[in-house]
Amino acid sequence: MVEEEKKALTKVVVIVGPTAVGKTALSIHLAKKCNGEIINGDSMQVYEGLDIGTAKVTEEEAEGIPHHLLGFVPVTEDYTAADFKRDAREAIDRISASGKLPIIVGGSGLYIEGLLFDMQFGGVAIEDPTYRQQLEDELEKTSAEQIWSQLKEKDPKAAEQIHPNNSRRVIRALEVIHFGDKLFSEQEDREAEAHYDALLIGLNTDRSILYERINRRVDSMLENGLLEEARALYDLDLPEKAQSTRGIGYKEWFDFFKGKVSLEEATENLKQNSRRYAKRQLTWFRNRMKKIHWFDLIQDKDALARVENLVDDFIDNN
């Protein structure tokens, strides 16, 4: 009976991993090979005009493959994980109904997990994907005990149930409390059953290689007009809490525009923040999503063939 129910779930392929590891190229390759269409799973690529700093796929790179949930949200608006869950599910339904394979690609762990496992986000459609990053930055600067003490103050019952060293769970609890209408201890933010029959493909490579790729990507972004793109966002004078202004790739330039740091300092800040973000992405996917098939397409010349075989088997397994 359980197996029959699983077969009824819509098949989706999900490609995750840190920034600059090759997710976009793989998604297009698989979409061409498997008659697929791509759904963006990056929290910043949803915004209009934020193209260079988010490494948004270009028309040339897309090679005619339809992409969904790219560049459709005004930078003046916030776009929540709950919004993404709703829109991504609609896109999956449309793509699947047309006989094509939905392929979700991105590095925003909360977006991906919420889509696949039907997280409720505190019972309301409110979510700021940068809030978790703020807490993780605070964790790096202080201690796990300090973060846990915040939870103890806001939700003592949840604090009793979560060990102070389990920072991932502590941060998730604070996130739910911050944006939800209930305490974390009063709800469960993730259903036990998956919402889709999902094949999870993770990309990673040696850390030194990944960091060098990130550094080169930043240099390339600058050559292609990132500074002008960031300046246009800065000139809108949006509220400080606006989601679009707080993404990596843009916020690093605001102090430069204000004359507080040099161009070199802002550039290095962006590279450092991008490297730290890549580390957090990997930690999320490894800790939160256990059924990912990991591959290194950069160093392993045979990895692509194994990915293709894995996807073929997944599609053929009815």
TORKOL-4160 file (C-alpha; in steps of 0.2 Angstrom, whole numbers, padded with zeros to 4 digits, m for minus):
318
<pt num="1" X="0000" Y="0000" Z="0000"/>
<pt num="2" X="0014" Y="0012" Z="0005"/>
<pt num="3" X="0023" Y="0008" Z="m0012"/>
<pt num="4" X="0007" Y="0011" Z="m0022"/>
<pt num="5" X="0005" Y="0028" Z="m0013"/>
<pt num="6" X="0023" Y="0033" Z="m0017"/>
<pt num="7" X="0021" Y="0029" Z="m0036"/>
<pt num="8" X="0006" Y="0041" Z="m0036"/>
<pt num="9" X="0018" Y="0055" Z="m0031"/>
<pt num="10" X="0024" Y="0067" Z="m0044"/>
<pt num="11" X="0042" Y="0064" Z="m0049"/>
<pt num="12" X="0054" Y="0079" Z="m0048"/>
<pt num="13" X="0072" Y="0080" Z="m0049"/>
<pt num="14" X="0081" Y="0092" Z="m0037"/>
<pt num="15" X="0098" Y="0099" Z="m0039"/>
<pt num="16" X="0106" Y="0107" Z="m0023"/>
<pt num="17" X="0123" Y="0112" Z="m0017"/>
<pt num="18" X="0134" Y="0127" Z="m0013"/>
<pt num="19" X="0136" Y="0142" Z="m0024"/>
<pt num="20" X="0147" Y="0141" Z="m0039"/>
<pt num="21" X="0148" Y="0122" Z="m0040"/>
<pt num="22" X="0139" Y="0120" Z="m0057"/>
<pt num="23" X="0121" Y="0117" Z="m0053"/>
<pt num="24" X="0114" Y="0128" Z="m0067"/>
<pt num="25" X="0124" Y="0119" Z="m0080"/>
<pt num="26" X="0119" Y="0102" Z="m0074"/>
<pt num="27" X="0101" Y="0107" Z="m0073"/>
<pt num="28" X="0101" Y="0113" Z="m0091"/>
<pt num="29" X="0110" Y="0097" Z="m0097"/>
<pt num="30" X="0097" Y="0086" Z="m0088"/>
<pt num="31" X="0083" Y="0096" Z="m0095"/>
<pt num="32" X="0088" Y="0094" Z="m0113"/>
<pt num="33" X="0092" Y="0075" Z="m0110"/>
<pt num="34" X="0076" Y="0071" Z="m0101"/>
<pt num="35" X="0063" Y="0083" Z="m0108"/>
<pt num="36" X="0062" Y="0094" Z="m0093"/>
<pt num="37" X="0059" Y="0111" Z="m0087"/>
<pt num="38" X="0068" Y="0121" Z="m0073"/>
<pt num="39" X="0061" Y="0129" Z="m0058"/>
<pt num="40" X="0072" Y="0141" Z="m0049"/>
<pt num="41" X="0075" Y="0137" Z="m0031"/>
<pt num="42" X="0086" Y="0152" Z="m0026"/>
<pt num="43" X="0078" Y="0165" Z="m0015"/>
<pt num="44" X="0087" Y="0180" Z="m0023"/>
<pt num="45" X="0085" Y="0175" Z="m0041"/>
<pt num="46" X="0066" Y="0178" Z="m0040"/>
<pt num="47" X="0069" Y="0197" Z="m0040"/>
<pt num="48" X="0068" Y="0208" Z="m0056"/>
<pt num="49" X="0084" Y="0216" Z="m0061"/>
<pt num="50" X="0095" Y="0206" Z="m0049"/>
<pt num="51" X="0104" Y="0196" Z="m0062"/>
<pt num="52" X="0123" Y="0197" Z="m0061"/>
<pt num="53" X="0124" Y="0197" Z="m0042"/>
<pt num="54" X="0113" Y="0181" Z="m0041"/>
<pt num="55" X="0122" Y="0172" Z="m0056"/>
<pt num="56" X="0105" Y="0171" Z="m0064"/>
<pt num="57" X="0105" Y="0160" Z="m0080"/>
<pt num="58" X="0106" Y="0170" Z="m0096"/>
<pt num="59" X="0096" Y="0167" Z="m0111"/>
<pt num="60" X="0111" Y="0160" Z="m0120"/>
<pt num="61" X="0115" Y="0148" Z="m0106"/>
<pt num="62" X="0097" Y="0142" Z="m0105"/>
<pt num="63" X="0098" Y="0135" Z="m0122"/>
<pt num="64" X="0080" Y="0136" Z="m0125"/>
<pt num="65" X="0075" Y="0127" Z="m0109"/>
<pt num="66" X="0060" Y="0135" Z="m0101"/>
<pt num="67" X="0064" Y="0142" Z="m0083"/>
<pt num="68" X="0051" Y="0146" Z="m0070"/>
<pt num="69" X="0051" Y="0158" Z="m0055"/>
<pt num="70" X="0065" Y="0169" Z="m0061"/>
<pt num="71" X="0065" Y="0188" Z="m0060"/>
<pt num="72" X="0047" Y="0190" Z="m0058"/>
<pt num="73" X="0046" Y="0199" Z="m0040"/>
<pt num="74" X="0049" Y="0217" Z="m0039"/>
<pt num="75" X="0063" Y="0222" Z="m0028"/>
<pt num="76" X="0052" Y="0232" Z="m0017"/>
<pt num="77" X="0042" Y="0217" Z="m0011"/>
<pt num="78" X="0047" Y="0203" Z="0000"/>
<pt num="79" X="0046" Y="0185" Z="m0006"/>
<pt num="80" X="0044" Y="0171" Z="0007"/>
<pt num="81" X="0047" Y="0153" Z="0008"/>
<pt num="82" X="0029" Y="0150" Z="0009"/>
<pt num="83" X="0026" Y="0160" Z="m0007"/>
<pt num="84" X="0039" Y="0149" Z="m0015"/>
<pt num="85" X="0031" Y="0133" Z="m0010"/>
<pt num="86" X="0014" Y="0139" Z="m0017"/>
<pt num="87" X="0022" Y="0145" Z="m0034"/>
<pt num="88" X="0034" Y="0131" Z="m0036"/>
<pt num="89" X="0020" Y="0118" Z="m0033"/>
<pt num="90" X="0009" Y="0127" Z="m0046"/>
<pt num="91" X="0024" Y="0126" Z="m0058"/>
<pt num="92" X="0027" Y="0108" Z="m0055"/>
<pt num="93" X="0009" Y="0104" Z="m0058"/>
<pt num="94" X="0009" Y="0113" Z="m0075"/>
<pt num="95" X="0026" Y="0105" Z="m0080"/>
<pt num="96" X="0021" Y="0088" Z="m0075"/>
<pt num="97" X="0004" Y="0089" Z="m0083"/>
<pt num="98" X="0012" Y="0094" Z="m0100"/>
<pt num="99" X="0022" Y="0077" Z="m0099"/>
<pt num="100" X="0039" Y="0085" Z="m0094"/>
<pt num="101" X="0050" Y="0082" Z="m0080"/>
<pt num="102" X="0051" Y="0096" Z="m0066"/>
<pt num="103" X="0069" Y="0100" Z="m0061"/>
<pt num="104" X="0071" Y="0111" Z="m0046"/>
<pt num="105" X="0088" Y="0119" Z="m0045"/>
<pt num="106" X="0095" Y="0131" Z="m0031"/>
<pt num="107" X="0104" Y="0133" Z="m0015"/>
<pt num="108" X="0091" Y="0140" Z="m0004"/>
<pt num="109" X="0089" Y="0125" Z="0008"/>
<pt num="110" X="0074" Y="0132" Z="0017"/>
<pt num="111" X="0065" Y="0134" Z="0001"/>
<pt num="112" X="0069" Y="0117" Z="m0005"/>
<pt num="113" X="0065" Y="0108" Z="0011"/>
<pt num="114" X="0049" Y="0117" Z="0013"/>
<pt num="115" X="0043" Y="0112" Z="m0004"/>
<pt num="116" X="0048" Y="0094" Z="m0003"/>
<pt num="117" X="0042" Y="0091" Z="0015"/>
<pt num="118" X="0028" Y="0103" Z="0017"/>
<pt num="119" X="0035" Y="0113" Z="0031"/>
<pt num="120" X="0021" Y="0125" Z="0038"/>
<pt num="121" X="0033" Y="0140" Z="0042"/>
<pt num="122" X="0025" Y="0143" Z="0059"/>
<pt num="123" X="0007" Y="0142" Z="0053"/>
<pt num="124" X="0008" Y="0158" Z="0042"/>
<pt num="125" X="0015" Y="0163" Z="0025"/>
<pt num="126" X="0028" Y="0174" Z="0032"/>
<pt num="127" X="0047" Y="0170" Z="0030"/>
<pt num="128" X="0063" Y="0180" Z="0028"/>
<pt num="129" X="0077" Y="0168" Z="0021"/>
<pt num="130" X="0090" Y="0180" Z="0027"/>
<pt num="131" X="0084" Y="0179" Z="0046"/>
<pt num="132" X="0093" Y="0162" Z="0047"/>
<pt num="133" X="0109" Y="0169" Z="0040"/>
<pt num="134" X="0108" Y="0183" Z="0053"/>
<pt num="135" X="0107" Y="0170" Z="0067"/>
<pt num="136" X="0121" Y="0160" Z="0060"/>
<pt num="137" X="0132" Y="0175" Z="0059"/>
<pt num="138" X="0128" Y="0178" Z="0077"/>
<pt num="139" X="0132" Y="0160" Z="0081"/>
<pt num="140" X="0149" Y="0162" Z="0073"/>
<pt num="141" X="0153" Y="0178" Z="0083"/>
<pt num="142" X="0146" Y="0172" Z="0100"/>
<pt num="143" X="0142" Y="0154" Z="0105"/>
<pt num="144" X="0129" Y="0140" Z="0104"/>
<pt num="145" X="0125" Y="0144" Z="0122"/>
<pt num="146" X="0121" Y="0162" Z="0118"/>
<pt num="147" X="0109" Y="0157" Z="0104"/>
<pt num="148" X="0101" Y="0144" Z="0114"/>
<pt num="149" X="0098" Y="0157" Z="0128"/>
<pt num="150" X="0088" Y="0167" Z="0116"/>
<pt num="151" X="0077" Y="0152" Z="0113"/>
<pt num="152" X="0075" Y="0149" Z="0132"/>
<pt num="153" X="0069" Y="0167" Z="0135"/>
<pt num="154" X="0056" Y="0166" Z="0121"/>
<pt num="155" X="0051" Y="0147" Z="0122"/>
<pt num="156" X="0057" Y="0139" Z="0138"/>
<pt num="157" X="0048" Y="0122" Z="0133"/>
<pt num="158" X="0057" Y="0121" Z="0117"/>
<pt num="159" X="0073" Y="0125" Z="0125"/>
<pt num="160" X="0071" Y="0111" Z="0137"/>
<pt num="161" X="0068" Y="0099" Z="0122"/>
<pt num="162" X="0083" Y="0105" Z="0111"/>
<pt num="163" X="0101" Y="0103" Z="0117"/>
<pt num="164" X="0111" Y="0119" Z="0117"/>
<pt num="165" X="0124" Y="0112" Z="0106"/>
<pt num="166" X="0111" Y="0108" Z="0092"/>
<pt num="167" X="0112" Y="0125" Z="0085"/>
<pt num="168" X="0104" Y="0120" Z="0069"/>
<pt num="169" X="0088" Y="0116" Z="0078"/>
<pt num="170" X="0089" Y="0130" Z="0090"/>
<pt num="171" X="0090" Y="0142" Z="0075"/>
<pt num="172" X="0076" Y="0134" Z="0066"/>
<pt num="173" X="0065" Y="0136" Z="0082"/>
<pt num="174" X="0070" Y="0154" Z="0083"/>
<pt num="175" X="0065" Y="0157" Z="0065"/>
<pt num="176" X="0048" Y="0149" Z="0067"/>
<pt num="177" X="0045" Y="0159" Z="0083"/>
<pt num="178" X="0050" Y="0175" Z="0074"/>
<pt num="179" X="0039" Y="0174" Z="0059"/>
<pt num="180" X="0025" Y="0163" Z="0066"/>
<pt num="181" X="0010" Y="0165" Z="0076"/>
<pt num="182" X="0014" Y="0151" Z="0088"/>
<pt num="183" X="0028" Y="0145" Z="0099"/>
<pt num="184" X="0040" Y="0132" Z="0092"/>
<pt num="185" X="0035" Y="0120" Z="0106"/>
<pt num="186" X="0016" Y="0121" Z="0100"/>
<pt num="187" X="0019" Y="0115" Z="0083"/>
<pt num="188" X="0028" Y="0104" Z="0071"/>
<pt num="189" X="0035" Y="0113" Z="0056"/>
<pt num="190" X="0038" Y="0097" Z="0045"/>
<pt num="191" X="0027" Y="0083" Z="0040"/>
<pt num="192" X="0034" Y="0065" Z="0041"/>
<pt num="193" X="0029" Y="0061" Z="0023"/>
<pt num="194" X="0037" Y="0069" Z="0007"/>
<pt num="195" X="0026" Y="0078" Z="m0004"/>
<pt num="196" X="0034" Y="0072" Z="m0020"/>
<pt num="197" X="0044" Y="0057" Z="m0027"/>
<pt num="198" X="0060" Y="0067" Z="m0027"/>
<pt num="199" X="0077" Y="0062" Z="m0033"/>
<pt num="200" X="0090" Y="0073" Z="m0024"/>
<pt num="201" X="0106" Y="0077" Z="m0033"/>
<pt num="202" X="0119" Y="0086" Z="m0023"/>
<pt num="203" X="0135" Y="0094" Z="m0031"/>
<pt num="204" X="0151" Y="0098" Z="m0021"/>
<pt num="205" X="0169" Y="0098" Z="m0024"/>
<pt num="206" X="0185" Y="0101" Z="m0014"/>
<pt num="207" X="0184" Y="0116" Z="m0003"/>
<pt num="208" X="0199" Y="0125" Z="m0009"/>
<pt num="209" X="0193" Y="0122" Z="m0027"/>
<pt num="210" X="0176" Y="0128" Z="m0023"/>
<pt num="211" X="0182" Y="0144" Z="m0014"/>
<pt num="212" X="0193" Y="0148" Z="m0029"/>
<pt num="213" X="0178" Y="0146" Z="m0041"/>
<pt num="214" X="0168" Y="0158" Z="m0029"/>
<pt num="215" X="0182" Y="0171" Z="m0030"/>
<pt num="216" X="0184" Y="0170" Z="m0049"/>
<pt num="217" X="0165" Y="0171" Z="m0050"/>
<pt num="218" X="0165" Y="0187" Z="m0040"/>
<pt num="219" X="0179" Y="0195" Z="m0051"/>
<pt num="220" X="0168" Y="0190" Z="m0067"/>
<pt num="221" X="0153" Y="0198" Z="m0059"/>
<pt num="222" X="0162" Y="0214" Z="m0057"/>
<pt num="223" X="0168" Y="0214" Z="m0075"/>
<pt num="224" X="0150" Y="0211" Z="m0081"/>
<pt num="225" X="0143" Y="0226" Z="m0072"/>
<pt num="226" X="0139" Y="0220" Z="m0054"/>
<pt num="227" X="0143" Y="0237" Z="m0047"/>
<pt num="228" X="0131" Y="0246" Z="m0058"/>
<pt num="229" X="0117" Y="0233" Z="m0054"/>
<pt num="230" X="0120" Y="0235" Z="m0035"/>
<pt num="231" X="0121" Y="0254" Z="m0037"/>
<pt num="232" X="0104" Y="0254" Z="m0045"/>
<pt num="233" X="0097" Y="0244" Z="m0031"/>
<pt num="234" X="0105" Y="0255" Z="m0018"/>
<pt num="235" X="0098" Y="0271" Z="m0026"/>
<pt num="236" X="0081" Y="0265" Z="m0023"/>
<pt num="237" X="0083" Y="0269" Z="m0005"/>
<pt num="238" X="0073" Y="0254" Z="0001"/>
<pt num="239" X="0070" Y="0250" Z="0019"/>
<pt num="240" X="0085" Y="0242" Z="0028"/>
<pt num="241" X="0075" Y="0226" Z="0031"/>
<pt num="242" X="0070" Y="0224" Z="0013"/>
<pt num="243" X="0074" Y="0206" Z="0008"/>
<pt num="244" X="0081" Y="0211" Z="m0009"/>
<pt num="245" X="0094" Y="0223" Z="m0002"/>
<pt num="246" X="0101" Y="0210" Z="0011"/>
<pt num="247" X="0106" Y="0197" Z="m0001"/>
<pt num="248" X="0125" Y="0192" Z="m0003"/>
<pt num="249" X="0131" Y="0201" Z="m0019"/>
<pt num="250" X="0122" Y="0217" Z="m0015"/>
<pt num="251" X="0123" Y="0222" Z="0003"/>
<pt num="252" X="0142" Y="0222" Z="0003"/>
<pt num="253" X="0142" Y="0237" Z="m0009"/>
<pt num="254" X="0131" Y="0248" Z="0001"/>
<pt num="255" X="0145" Y="0253" Z="0013"/>
<pt num="256" X="0156" Y="0256" Z="m0002"/>
<pt num="257" X="0143" Y="0268" Z="m0010"/>
<pt num="258" X="0142" Y="0277" Z="0007"/>
<pt num="259" X="0161" Y="0279" Z="0007"/>
<pt num="260" X="0164" Y="0268" Z="0022"/>
<pt num="261" X="0175" Y="0255" Z="0014"/>
<pt num="262" X="0186" Y="0254" Z="m0002"/>
<pt num="263" X="0182" Y="0245" Z="m0018"/>
<pt num="264" X="0195" Y="0232" Z="m0013"/>
<pt num="265" X="0187" Y="0230" Z="0004"/>
<pt num="266" X="0170" Y="0228" Z="m0002"/>
<pt num="267" X="0176" Y="0215" Z="m0015"/>
<pt num="268" X="0185" Y="0205" Z="m0002"/>
<pt num="269" X="0169" Y="0206" Z="0009"/>
<pt num="270" X="0159" Y="0199" Z="m0005"/>
<pt num="271" X="0171" Y="0185" Z="m0008"/>
<pt num="272" X="0172" Y="0180" Z="0011"/>
<pt num="273" X="0153" Y="0181" Z="0013"/>
<pt num="274" X="0150" Y="0170" Z="m0002"/>
<pt num="275" X="0163" Y="0157" Z="0004"/>
<pt num="276" X="0154" Y="0157" Z="0021"/>
<pt num="277" X="0137" Y="0155" Z="0013"/>
<pt num="278" X="0143" Y="0140" Z="0003"/>
<pt num="279" X="0149" Y="0132" Z="0019"/>
<pt num="280" X="0132" Y="0136" Z="0027"/>
<pt num="281" X="0123" Y="0129" Z="0012"/>
<pt num="282" X="0133" Y="0112" Z="0013"/>
<pt num="283" X="0129" Y="0111" Z="0032"/>
<pt num="284" X="0111" Y="0114" Z="0029"/>
<pt num="285" X="0109" Y="0100" Z="0015"/>
<pt num="286" X="0119" Y="0088" Z="0024"/>
<pt num="287" X="0110" Y="0090" Z="0041"/>
<pt num="288" X="0092" Y="0093" Z="0035"/>
<pt num="289" X="0091" Y="0082" Z="0020"/>
<pt num="290" X="0098" Y="0064" Z="0021"/>
<pt num="291" X="0094" Y="0056" Z="0005"/>
<pt num="292" X="0105" Y="0067" Z="m0007"/>
<pt num="293" X="0116" Y="0058" Z="m0020"/>
<pt num="294" X="0132" Y="0068" Z="m0020"/>
<pt num="295" X="0143" Y="0071" Z="m0035"/>
<pt num="296" X="0159" Y="0080" Z="m0039"/>
<pt num="297" X="0157" Y="0086" Z="m0057"/>
<pt num="298" X="0172" Y="0097" Z="m0057"/>
<pt num="299" X="0186" Y="0084" Z="m0052"/>
<pt num="300" X="0177" Y="0067" Z="m0056"/>
<pt num="301" X="0176" Y="0065" Z="m0075"/>
<pt num="302" X="0165" Y="0050" Z="m0074"/>
<pt num="303" X="0152" Y="0059" Z="m0062"/>
<pt num="304" X="0141" Y="0066" Z="m0076"/>
<pt num="305" X="0138" Y="0048" Z="m0083"/>
<pt num="306" X="0133" Y="0042" Z="m0066"/>
<pt num="307" X="0121" Y="0056" Z="m0063"/>
<pt num="308" X="0113" Y="0053" Z="m0080"/>
<pt num="309" X="0111" Y="0034" Z="m0076"/>
<pt num="310" X="0104" Y="0039" Z="m0059"/>
<pt num="311" X="0091" Y="0050" Z="m0067"/>
<pt num="312" X="0087" Y="0038" Z="m0081"/>
<pt num="313" X="0083" Y="0024" Z="m0067"/>
<pt num="314" X="0073" Y="0036" Z="m0057"/>
<pt num="315" X="0062" Y="0041" Z="m0072"/>
<pt num="316" X="0060" Y="0023" Z="m0078"/>
<pt num="317" X="0056" Y="0016" Z="m0060"/>
<pt num="318" X="0037" Y="0017" Z="m0061"/>
